[in-house]
Amino acid sequence: MLAIRLIERKRDGGRIGPGEWRALLGAYVAGHVPDYQMAAFLMSVYLRGLDRDEMAALTDAMLRSGGALDLSTIAAPRIDKHSTGGVGDKVSLVLAPLVASVGIVVPMMSGRGLGHTGGTLDKLDAIPGFRSDLSLAEARAQLERIGCVMLGQTGEIAPVDKKLYALRDATATVESIPLIASSIMSKKLAEGLTGLVLDVKRGSGSFLTTLERGIELAETMIALGAAHGCPVVALLTAMDRPLGRACGNALETEEAIQALKGDGPADLMEVTYALGAEMLILGGLAPDRGSAIETLKGAVSSGAAAEKLKEIVEAQGGNPAVVDDPALLPQAEAIELFRATRRGFIAQIEPRAVGRGIIALGGGRATMEDTIDPGVGFVITVKPGDWVEAGEPIASVFARDESGLRAGAGALRDAIRIADEAEPPLALISHRVTREGVEAYAS
């Protein structure tokens, strides 16, 4: 009767109290509330929304449904970063070892790709032997030893979130700001953080396409962090084109390795340094953005950042030699250049079309049960606004076979539009959001 009563109340615009959230989610995890009732409840939340107190109570109930990392013995600042997802977004692979190499402890919990977006865990899986399914005890020991761990959500942390997310994905209730915010923050708060930096994507390739919705999500998560004693800062970044050049798991891992050695694409490095700077400032290791970025650049040029990645890979069972020789990563069987169909400006590189192309190649998943081929994908060497000549190579397709090459070329024809004129793309980093408010980001 509890579920029916709460469904009716939320359907009619009423509020759910903290004790009721705990009872509902506890009953759901225990199997006393069936999926069809929880699906109806989620839809009522999607349509009616939640106020700030309800979101805080939901987040707390999800957090308390499992265990947490106890990092109280670690004196150093413990900062993580979360991205709302995109195409070509391999920032976490660069950022975690980079900031760890300069003194931030990084307990980074990531997810897998779903739909058109990629996932950090899938990229890490491309490294031979790498384990992301660590227990909380293993994660804590690694953080004490080397200051960084990159793991997936275990059954110990917010177990109700895993069930709810799968149900949201099957019931078209993913794009709800209260549900997104509570899902993210319940997991991040379980990491024992002293601060969190958010990369909130905006543009056609993001889940929340408009600036207004992105800011709303950022402000919501900042408020949830404040309610639980965790300071949060958010940057609004562009996802109206893929980030970097590589799109696909092994290809993105290789690009991340090159970035840690000082050879990363300019847009990838700008976003990485901006997020890293916020992490250093939150952790009290830099007084301002300029000095923080100089510190991060120094860790790249000295080789410390790449060495930290080696430590992480070796600690988690992977082959650290991939950092010196990325050819050890999975390789595609067939590779073909993709050429411009006409002369003109690159007017658009649509991220969703690129992401769907990776799925068509076998490198992404439509459902969480799908297996993926880590070696396939694209390397796109142009950006919106570039001028190209007809027949000029502008991308490469990495596929399993000839049919994959044809599918990949078709996806790029859909994704890349060449025209006589091109509108300027979104600013790569447009806004910074804190508890004090929203400000334009000055590059």
C-alpha positions, -999 to 999 in steps of 0.1 A, spaced: 0 0 0 29 24 6 39 25 -31 3 31 -42 -2 59 -17 31 76 -27 24 73 -64 -10 89 -59 4 117 -38 32 126 -62 9 122 -92 -13 149 -76 16 172 -69 22 163 -32 55 159 -13 73 128 -1 89 130 33 124 117 42 111 87 61 89 78 32 118 79 7 138 55 29 109 32 33 100 32 -4 136 26 -16 142 0 10 111 -19 0 121 -17 -36 156 -31 -30 141 -59 -9 117 -68 -38 85 -58 -20 78 -30 -45 75 -44 -81 91 -26 -111 58 -16 -125 49 4 -94 83 20 -92 81 28 -129 48 46 -123 63 65 -94 93 76 -114 70 89 -142 51 109 -116 84 124 -104 94 131 -140 62 150 -146 57 167 -112 93 172 -101 108 174 -66 116 204 -45 150 209 -29 141 192 4 127 162 -15 158 159 -36 181 161 -5 160 133 11 160 111 -20 198 116 -23 203 107 13 181 76 11 200 64 -20 233 71 -3 222 52 28 211 22 8 247 10 7 282 15 20 307 43 15 344 49 12 358 58 46 388 81 37 389 99 70 425 88 76 437 105 44 447 141 52 451 152 15 421 168 -3 398 142 -19 383 156 -51 365 139 -79 351 151 -112 318 141 -129 308 146 -165 272 144 -177 284 126 -208 292 131 -244 310 119 -275 348 118 -275 348 128 -239 379 111 -225 387 139 -200 386 115 -170 414 94 -184 436 124 -186 424 143 -155 425 117 -128 462 108 -132 471 144 -139 456 159 -107 467 129 -87 503 135 -98 502 170 -81 487 160 -48 450 156 -51 436 122 -40 411 111 -67 385 84 -59 370 84 -94 339 63 -98 327 61 -134 301 44 -156 297 26 -189 285 41 -221 248 39 -230 230 52 -260 251 77 -281 274 86 -252 307 69 -243 317 56 -208 350 59 -190 349 22 -178 346 10 -214 377 30 -223 396 16 -193 385 -19 -203 405 -14 -236 437 -16 -215 447 -53 -213 440 -67 -179 426 -36 -163 402 -42 -134 376 -16 -125 354 -39 -104 372 -32 -71 358 -36 -37 356 -5 -13 384 -21 7 406 -24 -24 398 11 -35 407 26 -1 440 7 0 449 19 -35 441 55 -26 463 54 5 491 39 -16 491 59 -48 464 86 -44 441 76 -73 416 48 -81 393 45 -112 365 21 -104 330 12 -114 300 14 -91 301 -16 -69 272 -34 -53 283 -18 -20 276 18 -31 241 31 -36 227 -3 -48 193 12 -53 207 36 -79 217 8 -102 181 -6 -101 165 28 -105 188 38 -134 180 7 -154 143 13 -148 146 50 -158 163 40 -190 135 16 -199 107 40 -190 119 73 -207 125 90 -173 163 95 -176 161 132 -185 147 144 -152 169 169 -133 159 157 -98 165 121 -108 198 128 -126 211 150 -97 202 125 -69 216 96 -89 250 114 -94 253 129 -60 244 97 -41 273 80 -57 297 109 -54 289 116 -17 296 79 -10 332 84 -22 342 104 10 350 135 -10 360 169 3 350 185 -30 335 178 -64 339 194 -98 311 189 -125 315 190 -162 279 198 -174 276 193 -211 254 215 -233 245 214 -270 230 189 -294 251 159 -282 242 163 -245 213 149 -225 203 184 -215 208 204 -247 200 240 -235 221 263 -214 192 269 -190 187 232 -183 225 227 -178 226 256 -153 196 242 -135 212 208 -131 245 224 -119 227 245 -93 207 215 -82 238 194 -76 256 222 -59 227 226 -35 227 188 -28 265 189 -22 261 218 2 233 200 21 258 171 27 289 192 34 306 187 1 315 219 -19 307 216 -56 318 237 -86 305 233 -121 317 243 -156 294 243 -186 312 229 -216 302 224 -252 289 191 -267 277 204 -300 307 186 -316 328 157 -303 356 165 -279 391 159 -292 397 138 -323 392 102 -313 358 86 -308 357 50 -297 371 32 -267 407 21 -276 411 52 -298 401 75 -270 424 57 -245 453 62 -269 445 99 -273 443 103 -235 478 87 -232 492 111 -258 475 140 -240 493 130 -207 526 131 -227 519 166 -240 504 158 -274 467 162 -267 442 181 -290 438 217 -279 401 214 -271 406 183 -249 435 200 -230 416 232 -225 387 214 -208 410 191 -189 431 220 -175 400 241 -167 385 212 -147 418 203 -131 423 239 -120 390 239 -102 400 207 -84 433 222 -73 416 254 -61 389 234 -42 416 213 -26 436 244 -15 466 235 -36 464 266 -58 453 301 -52 438 308 -86 431 294 -120 463 307 -137 487 292 -111 467 259 -110 470 255 -148 507 262 -147 511 234 -121 491 210 -142 511 218 -174 543 213 -154 531 178 -144 526 169 -181 559 183 -193 579 166 -165 564 132 -173 548 129 -138 512 127 -151 520 99 -175 539 80 -148 509 83 -125 488 67 -152 513 38 -152 509 34 -115 471 33 -117 471 8 -145 496 -15 -128 478 -12 -94 445 -23 -111 459 -53 -129 465 -37 -163 496 -37 -185 514 -4 -178 534 -8 -210 504 6 -229 515 41 -217 548 37 -236 533 17 -265 496 23 -272 498 -2 -300 492 -28 -272 456 -16 -271 430 -34 -292 433 -26 -329 407 -24 -357 410 -50 -385 400 -25 -412 409 13 -416 398 37 -443 401 74 -448 369 95 -451 372 124 -475 353 157 -479 325 153 -503 328 190 -515 348 221 -508 335 245 -481 334 251 -444 328 223 -418 294 236 -407 285 208 -383 299 176 -367 268 162 -350 278 142 -319 247 120 -317 253 109 -352 289 101 -345 278 82 -313 252 62 -333 279 54 -358 301 39 -331 272 17 -320 267 6 -356 304 -4 -358 300 -24 -326 318 0 -303 289 11 -283 258 -3 -266 221 2 -270 214 -18 -237 236 -24 -207 238 -61 -217 255 -54 -251 291 -64 -256 314 -40 -274 344 -41 -297 369 -17 -282 390 -12 -314 364 4 -336 355 41 -340 365 73 -357 393 98 -357 379 131 -369 406 156 -378 385 187 -386 365 210 -364 335 232 -371 346 263 -390 375 246 -408 378 251 -446 382 219 -466 387 210 -502 368 183 -521 385 149 -516 406 161 -486 409 135 -459 390 147 -429 385 115 -408 394 78 -405 370 49 -400 382 20 -378 361 -11 -382 360 -49 -380 355 -55 -417 344 -40 -450 308 -38 -440 318 -19 -410 338 5 -431 307 12 -452 286 17 -421 311 40 -406 314 61 -438 276 64 -439 276 76 -403 302 103 -410 282 115 -441 253 120 -417 273 136 -390 296 160 -410 279 188 -429 300 209 -453 285 243 -464 294 276 -480 290 292 -446 294 280 -410 279 294 -378 304 296 -349 302 267 -325 293 270 -288 320 284 -266 341 254 -254 337 265 -218 309 290 -213 299 293 -176 311 286 -141 285 279 -114 291 279 -77 270 285 -46 276 322 -51 259 321 -86 266 318 -123 293 337 -141 306 338 -177 338 318 -180 368 338 -193 392 316 -212 
